Amino acid sequence: MFIDNEDYRVVIGEAALKVVSQSTPENIANAEVEAIEEISGYLRPVYDTDAIFSASGADRNRLIVMYTADIALYHLSASQPQKMGSEIRKERYERAIKWLEGVQAGRIVPDLPLAAVDDGFAGFGTSYHSSPRLRHDW
């Protein structure tokens, strides 16, 4: 999997990690897959999400790892009793989504592999065109 338990230690305290890790392994795996798909939805138009999420160890983009863990924990916190720590999870989730929206809009350009397009260039969702040529004969 793209995320391991050590990655969670960066974004969650030890006590809260113990509570979250009491979730079934299936729930944790589902939350991670959902987080990866949610992030991919923002990055897919420009970046090679297969390459991003198939990387392992030090080859992974640390910011993507952190935001994937944040989003997975946000989804996991919904299944916890009394929604433990839901305020911080919501705050970190919103920060991750704000960053992803910035990437999608082209205001933030992370160091990620670009998706290959047939013509060899990846686009940022921008189409270029011009108005029809004006032919004024006076």
HELIX and SHEET records of a PDB file:
HELIX    1   1 ASN A    5  TYR A    8  1                                   4    
HELIX    2   2 GLU A   14  VAL A   20  1                                   7    
HELIX    3   3 PRO A   25  LEU A   43  1                                  19    
HELIX    4   4 THR A   49  SER A   54  1                                   6    
HELIX    5   5 GLY A   57  ASP A   59  5                                   3    
HELIX    6   6 ARG A   62  SER A   77  1                                  16    
HELIX    7   7 PRO A   81  LYS A   83  5                                   3    
HELIX    8   8 SER A   86  ALA A  105  1                                  20    
END                                                                             
